[in-house]
Amino acid sequence: MRSFLARGRTSMGAIVCQSRLRSGHGPGDRRKWQQWNKCYPDLMTEKDRDMYHCYYPYLFDHGDKMSLYPKIPENPREWQPDQLQTTYDAIREDKYDAFIRLREKFPELYEDTHAWNNPPPFGEFNMHYSVRLGMIGVKAFTCKDYDEFGNELDLTAFWFPDNQVVKHYNRNGDVGTDKIFVGAMNVPVEFHKPHVTSFYKAARVPVKHVCSGFNITPDAYVPVGTKLDVRHFKPGQEVTITFQNTDYGFKGVVFRHGFDGGWVWLGDSKWQRRPGCLGSEGQKRIYPGHRMGGQTGASVETYQGIPVWRIDYKNSLVYLPTLLDADVGTYVKFSDTISTKGKTLWNEHRGTPAFPTFIPSAEEDLSKMSTDECQLQSHAFYTHFRDEHSPTSLVTQAVVEDAKAAKPSAAAAKKKGYDFKKFQEARKKYRQKMQKARKFRLLGLRTVAHEKQEESRKAKLLRFRRVK
């Protein structure tokens, strides 16, 4: 085979070489990569987790069994046009049979598949699989607290009134559709209409003000009627909260999008809070997505990965170090953060959560305990006082003792440093000067505006004067 150098001797060869090295559709550069940072295979993405990219035979989860073929929906209305519904594939069956026989004959070559024969026990918390239910809280108040280093934290307290499991749900036994409905805040029977009240009567629980569903895994079911405690969460763990932010009603572009608007006292008085020219370019129309006035707020907002600072389980309060753009009394949906980037993922070192939920002991009587005894606080979120330098740059006691023991022979010559005070004074004078100049300029503009208004007023009087 001719080398790239030999191929590049002619102009046609150079063109061929460039086309072979292009990065687009078709065959690209077939040379072996030698750079260490380009030799790694691409990361597996979620769209590639299918039967065509799987090294071993791909099994589809049918709920009660695993199959080589995807599940066909029982409802024909869910079938898609031109959908291939495979019930038997000889090639697939033969490949799976050969894989099973090879796995039995050469077990040392398939060590990574032995875990399939020993799945984790069902019902115990599995950090790679289990997803718990959440709770429904109410924004109660905001306050400040300080950690052990003196860092100030802006906290929002959430109250969890009468949380109780109301219903289990699963759609036709499909995988991934398990859900638990949780109700909160007991209300009188007359509060809701009869069809809503019957929903709670069927569950034999008190009528609740609100109810919300939480997606779970099949091992995290909690019996209907179970009362939930705020110790369902742990101090230090990260939670995801969903709520409706403040409703500001219909607002203009200045409030809604931060437009500048116009002068209050100069020029047209109708041009103070207007958006400006619309649809003057392109097709002379207003394109979709143009920022205009409209409904502001009252939209669903989600905060991910907020750590729990403190739990007061006597008063059912949870404190989060965040501030919400929501009214007091807003219902907030709490659930575990199941992100791989979270800092408090459950493992053997950080401990495991109360699974499937926290059940208080029968002997516990919170009425006999003080509020101070019912506090669970997280560890400090920071390792030092944030208004100072980090601990790596702080002066240690050893450095202080060394400095005391050292005896300087002669004072070092003082360096002529930058006179920062002089710079501050010069900057202050310059700003005062610019402010004065701006004031005179605006006064001039205002005078011109008044003169024009006076001229137009006189012209109007002359135009409409009464002739005798």
C-alpha positions as CSV (number, residue, x, y, z in Angstrom):
1,M,0.0,0.0,0.0
2,R,1.3,3.4,-1.0
3,S,2.1,5.7,1.9
4,F,0.5,9.1,2.4
5,L,3.8,10.8,1.4
6,A,3.9,8.9,-1.9
7,R,0.3,9.6,-2.5
8,G,0.8,13.3,-1.9
9,R,3.4,13.7,-4.7
10,T,0.8,14.6,-7.3
11,S,-1.9,17.2,-7.0
12,M,-4.6,14.6,-7.6
13,G,-3.1,12.4,-4.9
14,A,-3.1,15.4,-2.5
15,I,-6.8,16.0,-3.3
16,V,-7.6,12.3,-2.6
17,C,-5.7,12.4,0.6
18,Q,-7.6,15.5,1.8
19,S,-10.9,13.9,0.9
20,R,-10.0,10.7,2.9
21,L,-9.2,12.8,6.0
22,R,-12.3,14.8,5.9
23,S,-14.6,14.8,9.0
24,G,-18.1,14.4,7.6
25,H,-20.2,11.7,6.2
26,G,-18.6,8.7,4.6
27,P,-15.2,7.1,5.4
28,G,-12.9,9.4,7.3
29,D,-9.4,9.1,8.6
30,R,-8.7,5.3,8.9
31,R,-5.3,5.7,10.5
32,K,-4.7,4.5,14.1
33,W,-4.9,7.3,16.6
34,Q,-1.6,7.8,18.5
35,Q,-2.6,10.7,20.8
36,W,-3.5,9.4,24.2
37,N,-6.3,12.0,24.6
38,K,-8.0,10.8,21.4
39,C,-7.7,7.0,21.9
40,Y,-10.5,6.6,24.4
41,P,-13.9,5.3,23.1
42,D,-16.8,7.7,23.1
43,L,-18.9,7.8,26.3
44,M,-22.2,5.9,26.2
45,T,-25.1,8.2,25.9
46,E,-28.7,7.4,26.7
47,K,-29.8,7.2,23.1
48,D,-27.3,4.4,22.5
49,R,-28.6,2.2,25.2
50,D,-30.5,-0.1,22.9
51,M,-30.2,-3.6,21.4
52,Y,-28.0,-2.5,18.6
53,H,-25.3,-1.1,20.8
54,C,-25.4,-3.7,23.6
55,Y,-22.5,-6.1,23.9
56,Y,-24.6,-8.9,25.4
57,P,-28.1,-10.0,24.2
58,Y,-30.5,-7.1,25.0
59,L,-33.4,-8.1,27.2
60,F,-36.6,-6.0,27.4
61,D,-38.4,-5.7,30.8
62,H,-42.0,-6.9,30.6
63,G,-42.6,-6.4,34.3
64,D,-43.1,-10.0,35.3
65,K,-40.4,-11.4,32.9
66,M,-37.6,-10.5,30.6
67,S,-37.8,-11.0,26.9
68,L,-35.7,-10.7,23.8
69,Y,-38.5,-8.7,22.1
70,P,-40.1,-5.4,23.0
71,K,-43.4,-5.4,24.8
72,I,-46.4,-4.9,22.5
73,P,-49.0,-2.6,24.1
74,E,-52.3,-4.3,24.9
75,N,-54.3,-1.3,23.7
76,P,-54.2,-1.2,19.9
77,R,-54.7,2.6,20.1
78,E,-51.1,2.8,21.4
79,W,-49.7,1.1,18.3
80,Q,-47.7,3.4,16.0
81,P,-48.0,3.5,12.2
82,D,-45.5,1.1,10.5
83,Q,-44.5,-0.2,13.9
84,L,-42.6,-3.5,13.7
85,Q,-44.1,-5.9,16.3
86,T,-41.6,-8.8,16.7
87,T,-42.7,-11.9,18.5
88,Y,-40.1,-14.4,17.1
89,D,-36.7,-13.9,15.5
90,A,-34.7,-17.0,14.7
91,I,-31.4,-15.1,14.4
92,R,-32.0,-13.4,17.8
93,E,-32.9,-16.7,19.4
94,D,-29.9,-18.5,18.0
95,K,-27.5,-15.8,19.2
96,Y,-29.0,-15.9,22.7
97,D,-28.8,-19.7,22.8
98,A,-25.1,-19.6,21.7
99,F,-24.4,-16.9,24.3
100,I,-25.9,-19.0,27.1
101,R,-23.9,-22.1,26.0
102,L,-20.7,-20.2,25.8
103,R,-21.3,-18.6,29.2
104,E,-21.8,-22.0,30.8
105,K,-18.7,-23.5,29.0
106,F,-16.3,-20.6,29.6
107,P,-17.4,-18.9,32.9
108,E,-14.1,-17.1,33.3
109,L,-14.7,-15.2,30.1
110,Y,-18.1,-13.9,31.3
111,E,-17.3,-13.0,34.9
112,D,-19.1,-9.6,34.5
113,T,-22.4,-11.5,33.9
114,H,-22.3,-13.6,37.1
115,A,-24.1,-10.8,39.0
116,W,-27.2,-11.5,36.9
117,N,-27.6,-14.8,38.8
118,N,-27.4,-13.0,42.2
119,P,-29.6,-9.9,41.9
120,P,-29.8,-7.6,45.0
121,P,-32.6,-8.5,47.4
122,F,-35.9,-6.9,46.6
123,G,-37.2,-4.5,49.3
124,E,-33.8,-3.4,50.5
125,F,-32.4,0.1,49.5
126,N,-30.3,-0.1,46.4
127,M,-28.3,3.1,45.8
128,H,-28.2,2.4,42.0
129,Y,-31.9,1.7,41.6
130,S,-34.2,2.6,44.4
131,V,-36.2,5.9,44.3
132,R,-38.3,6.9,47.3
133,L,-41.5,8.9,47.5
134,G,-41.4,12.5,48.6
135,M,-43.5,14.8,50.8
136,I,-45.6,18.0,50.4
137,G,-44.6,21.1,52.5
138,V,-45.7,24.7,52.9
139,K,-43.5,27.7,52.8
140,A,-43.7,29.0,56.4
141,F,-41.1,31.8,57.0
142,T,-37.6,32.9,56.3
143,C,-34.8,33.4,58.9
144,K,-31.0,33.5,59.3
145,D,-28.7,31.1,60.9
146,Y,-24.9,30.8,61.3
147,D,-22.7,27.7,61.0
148,E,-19.8,26.9,63.3
149,F,-17.4,29.1,61.3
150,G,-19.7,32.2,61.4
151,N,-21.0,32.0,57.8
152,E,-24.4,33.5,57.5
153,L,-27.2,31.4,55.9
154,D,-30.5,32.7,54.5
155,L,-32.9,29.9,55.4
156,T,-36.5,29.1,54.3
157,A,-38.5,27.0,56.7
158,F,-41.1,24.6,55.3
159,W,-43.9,23.1,57.3
160,F,-45.2,19.6,56.5
161,P,-48.8,19.3,57.7
162,D,-50.5,15.9,57.9
163,N,-48.6,14.1,55.1
164,Q,-50.2,10.8,54.4
165,V,-50.1,8.1,51.6
166,V,-53.4,8.3,49.7
167,K,-53.1,6.0,46.7
168,H,-50.9,3.6,44.7
169,Y,-50.8,3.8,40.9
170,N,-49.4,1.7,38.1
171,R,-50.4,1.9,34.4
172,N,-51.3,-1.5,33.2
173,G,-48.4,-3.1,34.9
174,D,-45.9,-1.2,32.7
175,V,-42.3,-0.8,33.9
176,G,-41.5,2.6,35.2
177,T,-45.1,3.8,35.8
178,D,-45.1,3.1,39.6
179,K,-46.4,6.1,41.5
180,I,-47.5,7.0,45.0
181,F,-50.0,9.8,45.7
182,V,-49.4,11.8,48.9
183,G,-51.9,14.1,50.5
184,A,-51.3,17.0,52.9
185,M,-53.2,19.4,55.2
186,N,-56.4,18.0,56.7
187,V,-59.5,20.0,55.8
188,P,-63.3,19.6,56.6
189,V,-65.3,17.3,54.4
190,E,-67.3,20.2,53.1
191,F,-64.1,21.8,51.7
192,H,-64.1,19.8,48.5
193,K,-66.8,18.6,46.1
194,P,-68.2,15.1,46.6
195,H,-66.2,13.5,43.8
196,V,-63.0,14.7,45.4
197,T,-64.1,13.7,48.9
198,S,-64.9,10.2,47.7
199,F,-61.3,9.8,46.5
200,Y,-60.1,10.2,50.1
201,K,-62.9,8.1,51.6
202,A,-61.9,5.2,49.4
203,A,-58.4,5.4,50.9
204,R,-59.9,5.7,54.4
205,V,-57.8,8.7,55.2
206,P,-58.9,12.2,56.3
207,V,-59.8,14.6,53.5
208,K,-56.7,16.5,52.4
209,H,-56.3,20.0,50.9
210,V,-53.8,19.0,48.2
211,C,-52.5,15.7,46.7
212,S,-49.5,15.1,44.5
213,G,-47.9,12.0,42.9
214,F,-44.3,10.8,43.2
215,N,-42.6,8.4,40.8
216,I,-41.0,5.5,42.6
217,T,-39.5,2.2,42.0
218,P,-41.5,-1.0,42.8
219,D,-39.4,-1.7,45.9
220,A,-40.4,1.7,47.5
221,Y,-44.1,1.2,48.0
222,V,-45.6,2.4,51.3
223,P,-49.0,1.2,52.5
224,V,-51.9,3.4,52.0
225,G,-52.7,5.5,55.1
226,T,-49.1,5.6,56.3
227,K,-48.4,9.0,58.1
228,L,-45.1,10.5,56.9
229,D,-42.6,12.1,59.2
230,V,-40.2,14.9,58.3
231,R,-37.4,12.5,59.3
232,H,-38.1,10.8,56.0
233,F,-35.3,13.2,54.9
234,K,-31.9,13.4,56.5
235,P,-30.0,16.6,57.4
236,G,-27.3,17.1,54.8
237,Q,-29.0,15.3,52.0
238,E,-30.0,17.1,48.8
239,V,-33.6,17.5,47.8
240,T,-35.4,18.7,44.7
241,I,-38.3,21.2,45.4
242,T,-41.1,22.2,43.0
243,F,-43.4,25.1,43.6
244,Q,-45.4,27.9,42.0
245,N,-43.6,31.2,42.1
246,T,-45.2,34.5,42.9
247,D,-48.1,35.6,40.6
248,Y,-47.4,39.2,39.4
249,G,-50.3,39.3,37.0
250,F,-50.1,41.1,33.6
251,K,-46.9,43.2,33.4
252,G,-45.2,45.3,30.8
253,V,-41.9,44.8,29.2
254,V,-40.0,47.0,31.7
255,F,-41.1,44.8,34.6
256,R,-41.2,41.5,32.8
257,H,-38.0,41.6,30.7
258,G,-36.1,44.5,32.1
259,F,-36.4,46.9,29.2
260,D,-35.1,50.4,29.7
261,G,-38.1,52.4,28.7
262,G,-37.8,56.2,28.1
263,W,-37.3,59.5,29.8
264,V,-39.8,60.5,32.5
265,W,-39.5,64.3,31.9
266,L,-38.1,64.6,28.3
267,G,-39.9,64.3,25.0
268,D,-43.0,62.2,24.6
269,S,-44.8,61.5,27.8
270,K,-46.3,58.3,26.4
271,W,-42.8,56.7,25.8
272,Q,-41.9,55.9,29.4
273,R,-42.5,52.1,29.6
274,R,-43.0,51.1,26.0
275,P,-41.0,48.3,24.2
276,G,-40.0,50.4,21.2
277,C,-40.1,49.7,17.4
278,L,-41.6,46.3,16.5
279,G,-41.5,44.4,13.2
280,S,-39.3,46.8,11.3
281,E,-36.8,44.3,9.9
282,G,-36.8,41.2,7.8
283,Q,-40.3,40.1,6.8
284,K,-41.8,43.2,8.5
285,R,-43.6,41.1,11.0
286,I,-43.2,40.2,14.7
287,Y,-41.4,36.8,14.9
288,P,-42.5,34.2,17.4
289,G,-40.7,34.5,20.7
290,H,-40.5,38.3,20.7
291,R,-40.4,39.6,24.2
292,M,-43.7,41.4,25.0
293,G,-45.8,42.2,28.0
294,G,-47.9,39.5,29.5
295,Q,-48.6,37.2,32.4
296,T,-45.7,37.3,34.8
297,G,-45.0,34.7,37.4
298,A,-47.4,31.9,38.6
299,S,-45.3,29.4,36.8
300,V,-43.9,26.1,38.1
301,E,-40.3,26.4,39.2
302,T,-37.9,23.6,40.3
303,Y,-34.8,23.9,42.3
304,Q,-32.4,20.9,42.1
305,G,-29.9,19.7,44.7
306,I,-30.6,21.9,47.7
307,P,-29.1,20.5,51.0
308,V,-31.2,20.2,54.1
309,W,-29.7,22.4,56.8
310,R,-31.9,21.5,59.8
311,I,-34.9,19.4,60.7
312,D,-37.3,20.2,63.6
313,Y,-39.4,17.0,63.9
314,K,-41.4,18.3,66.8
315,N,-43.0,21.1,64.7
316,S,-42.5,19.3,61.4
317,L,-40.2,21.9,60.0
318,V,-37.4,21.6,57.4
319,Y,-34.9,24.4,56.9
320,L,-33.3,24.9,53.4
321,P,-30.5,27.4,52.7
322,T,-32.3,29.1,49.9
323,L,-34.8,31.8,49.2
324,L,-37.9,31.2,47.0
325,D,-39.8,33.7,44.9
326,A,-43.1,32.4,46.4
327,D,-45.8,33.6,48.8
328,V,-46.0,32.3,52.3
329,G,-48.4,29.4,52.3
330,T,-47.3,28.1,48.9
331,Y,-47.3,24.3,48.7
332,V,-43.8,22.9,47.8
333,K,-43.2,19.4,46.5
334,F,-40.1,17.8,48.1
335,S,-38.3,14.7,46.7
336,D,-34.8,13.2,46.9
337,T,-32.3,14.5,44.3
338,I,-31.4,11.5,42.2
339,S,-28.7,13.2,40.2
340,T,-25.3,11.6,39.7
341,K,-23.8,15.0,40.3
342,G,-25.3,15.4,43.7
343,K,-22.9,15.7,46.7
344,T,-24.9,13.6,49.0
345,L,-25.6,10.4,47.0
346,W,-26.4,7.5,49.3
347,N,-23.6,5.0,49.8
348,E,-22.0,2.9,52.5
349,H,-20.0,5.9,53.9
350,R,-22.7,8.5,54.0
351,G,-25.3,6.0,55.1
352,T,-28.6,5.1,53.6
353,P,-32.0,6.8,53.9
354,A,-35.0,5.6,55.8
355,F,-36.4,3.1,53.3
356,P,-39.1,3.1,52.2
357,T,-39.9,5.8,54.8
358,F,-39.2,6.7,58.4
359,I,-41.4,5.0,61.0
360,P,-41.1,6.5,64.5
361,S,-41.0,4.2,67.5
362,A,-44.2,3.5,69.4
363,E,-42.7,4.7,72.7
364,E,-41.8,8.1,71.3
365,D,-44.0,10.9,72.7
366,L,-43.0,14.3,71.1
367,S,-45.4,16.2,73.4
368,K,-43.1,15.4,76.4
369,M,-39.9,16.5,74.5
370,S,-38.7,20.1,74.1
371,T,-38.1,21.7,70.8
372,D,-34.3,21.8,71.4
373,E,-34.3,18.0,71.8
374,C,-36.0,17.5,68.5
375,Q,-33.4,19.3,66.3
376,L,-31.3,17.5,63.6
377,Q,-28.7,19.7,62.1
378,S,-26.4,19.1,59.1
379,H,-22.7,19.4,59.1
380,A,-21.2,22.8,58.0
381,F,-21.5,23.4,54.2
382,Y,-18.2,25.3,54.2
383,T,-14.8,24.4,55.7
384,H,-13.9,28.0,56.7
385,F,-15.2,31.5,57.3
386,R,-15.9,32.6,53.8
387,D,-15.2,36.3,54.5
388,E,-11.6,35.4,55.0
389,H,-9.1,33.5,53.0
390,S,-9.3,29.7,52.7
391,P,-7.5,27.7,55.3
392,T,-4.6,27.0,52.9
393,S,-3.6,30.6,52.9
394,L,-4.2,31.4,56.6
395,V,-1.3,32.0,58.9
396,T,-0.6,28.9,61.1
397,Q,0.7,28.9,64.7
398,A,4.0,27.4,63.5
399,V,4.5,30.4,61.2
400,V,3.8,32.8,64.0
401,E,6.3,31.1,66.3
402,D,9.0,31.1,63.6
403,A,8.5,34.8,63.0
404,K,8.8,35.5,66.8
405,A,12.0,33.4,67.0
406,A,13.6,35.1,63.9
407,K,15.9,38.0,64.7
408,P,16.3,40.4,61.7
409,S,19.7,41.9,61.4
410,A,18.7,45.0,59.5
411,A,15.4,46.5,58.4
412,A,14.8,46.0,54.8
413,A,14.6,49.0,52.6
414,K,11.0,50.2,52.2
415,K,9.8,49.8,48.7
416,K,7.9,52.7,47.1
417,G,4.5,51.1,46.6
418,Y,1.4,52.2,44.8
419,D,-0.3,55.1,46.6
420,F,-3.9,53.7,46.6
421,K,-5.2,56.6,48.8
422,K,-4.0,59.1,46.2
423,F,-5.7,57.1,43.4
424,Q,-9.0,57.0,45.4
425,E,-9.0,60.8,45.9
426,A,-8.3,61.4,42.2
427,R,-11.1,59.0,41.2
428,K,-13.5,60.8,43.6
429,K,-12.7,64.2,42.1
430,Y,-13.1,62.9,38.6
431,R,-16.5,61.3,39.4
432,Q,-17.7,64.5,41.0
433,K,-16.6,66.5,37.9
434,M,-18.4,64.1,35.6
435,Q,-21.6,64.2,37.7
436,K,-21.6,68.0,37.6
437,A,-21.1,68.0,33.8
438,R,-23.9,65.5,33.4
439,K,-26.2,67.7,35.5
440,F,-25.5,70.8,33.4
441,R,-26.0,68.7,30.2
442,L,-29.4,67.5,31.4
443,L,-30.3,71.0,32.5
444,G,-29.5,72.2,29.0
445,L,-31.7,69.5,27.4
446,R,-34.5,70.3,29.8
447,T,-34.2,74.0,28.9
448,V,-34.3,73.2,25.2
449,A,-37.3,71.1,25.7
450,H,-39.1,73.9,27.6
451,E,-38.2,76.4,24.9
452,K,-39.6,74.2,22.2
453,Q,-42.8,73.6,24.2
454,E,-43.1,77.4,24.7
455,E,-42.6,78.1,20.9
456,S,-45.2,75.5,20.0
457,R,-47.6,77.0,22.6
458,K,-47.2,80.5,21.1
459,A,-47.6,79.2,17.6
460,K,-50.8,77.4,18.6
461,L,-52.1,80.6,20.2
462,L,-51.3,82.6,17.0
463,R,-52.9,79.9,14.8
464,F,-56.2,79.7,16.8
465,R,-56.5,83.4,17.9
466,R,-59.9,84.9,17.6
467,V,-60.1,87.5,14.8
468,K,-62.6,90.4,15.5
